[in-house]
Each structure stands twice: as structure tokens, then as C-alpha cells.
């Protein structure tokens, strides 16, 4: 399903949702942390989704095991580095890795600005070694409230030149976009781009709010937008891309059945749709596998998927020159 002449790009990939089971196990042993598992096989069992969960928050609980072993800054650096090795093994040419400093820091009360620096170092080292181009997106974990998110933002801004965008993730229903207007105003003032999780656990108004109040240029998931023709038309007209993650949406019960996923509808309505993994270690998926799912289950043609693959470059938080270089490198 993948066009080998085009770059393979993952724009919606959580670094802290892609902590690999062997690393979780080794860090737990190294730091004497009880994670409720007595073997690597048990780590896989408690960290990977089996079919689906009841809702988004139940899905997010699976991620908690991985961050519970981040006992020091070196552990955070290792996890970031691992993500780049995994990107290489997944044959990605470009990846945008997003992470929440507070979520990663909270188990051991690590200093957030130093944690951000450790993540940057791990990703940069991994990028140099693998040749996979990467950018980092900071996440505000709305679940912990606006004040905590402001502290997260301040930690990210210490290293603003190494962050390309800001995201809002977590409990979308309980902590809606209006609570974070000031945060995203500061992010835009810093020159960052904006992507927001919306329309995953709440309705289309959540997507409107992400765009109109927070300045979102891309929407993570956006499933609920499919029920609002005016919203889809607005997004298509204003080049607001959708970061689609089909398997994740099934596993969080955002869609009841993969055949009901709105990715095809978004494409039919002229939106710039990209295909992504979300939390590949938790979901036990690869991006190549998601292209297979999109073809065999969602019914998207090879030609359509090649367009989706190109959309990944179009929607990337890269300069026009960087996008062209990415395309040229793959075409050679």
C-alpha cells in the first residue's frame, strides 16, 4: 500500500505512548520498581491493548505503566532515543514525536525543563545515528488542569528552538479548549505551530474550538468532525489537516467498528488527511500495518493511500525547502 518513491511520514506519534516493553522491563528492574509484572511477557500483556478498551481514559491508563519507570533523566533520554530506533525499524523517513513533560515527570517528580532537554538530546542522537529526520511537539496534558499545563508550557519554552509545535491532549471532555486559550496564545507568540487533539472524546464543537480559540492548523483524530458538513468544508478550505489514527480510534471506542471510521468521508470531502499510529507500542501496530488496514478494512484504494502518504509531507511542520528535500531524497 505504501509508495516506495514517497517519504513515509508519521505526524501523530506519542513518544511517551511508545515506550517499548523491553525498555519498561529493564528500567523497572534497574530501579526496583514494581509494575505488576514478573517477566517481559507480562509487561507486554499489561501495556498492550487487547482488542479495545471502554473509552479514551481506559486506553490512556495503559500508557501509565511506561511512564511509571521514568525514574531519572537518563531513563527519559533512553526512551527518546529508543523512539528513533523504532522509527528507523518502522522505515519512517520523517517523524514528529510528541510528548508531555509533566506526564513523563510526575512519577518521580523530575524537573520538567531538564526532562525536556533530555528528550531533545535522545531524539537528536537517535536522528543522527539513524538518518531519520525528526521534530518534537510539546503536549499540554489537559487532564492535570490549566495551572499544571502552564508549568508544562514554561518548561517547553525554555527549549523553544527545539520544539516545532504545541498540542493539547488527555481528557478532552473534562477539560475543554476554552481553558487553554492563554497557553496557546503564548505558544503562537513563540513561533510554534499548533495541533490539537479534538473530536475524539467530544463532539464537533470541540474541533471548532481547537481551530477558533487555540489556532489549530492540524487536528488530532477529529472523528466527530464527520458529523458536521460545515466544519469539514471549513477545514478543507483552510487547509486544516486531519491526523487520522484508525486502529487507535477503534481501541479507544471512539469508533465502534473500523468499517465505520470516517477517514474515507474526510477524503471525499476534500480534507488533507494523514495516516498515523498514535501510540504504536500500546496499540501493537506499525504505520505500514495501518496502511494495510486503511486499504483492506476502510476500503481506500492504493491511489488514494498514495495521496494520503503525500499528504503527510504536505501537512508536516516543516519549511517548504525541508519538504522538498524530503521528497527529493526519496525520489533518488
ABEGO torsion letter per residue (X at the ends): XBBAABBBBBABBBAAAABBAAAAAAAAAAAGBBAGBABAAAAAAAABBBGBBABAAAAAAAAAAAAAABABAAAAAAAAAAAAAAAAAAGBABBBBBBBAAAAAAAAGBBAAAAAAAAAAAAAAAAAAAGBBBBBBBBBBAAAEAAAAAAAAAAAAAAAAABABBBBBEBAAABBAAAAAAAAAAAAAAGBBBBBBBGAABBAAAAAAAAAAAGBABBBGGAAAAABAAAAAAAAAAGBBBBBBAAAAAAAGABABAAABAAAAAAAAGBBBBBBAGBAAAAGBBAAAAAAAAAAAAGBBAAAAAAAAAAAAAABBBBAAAAAAAAAAAAX
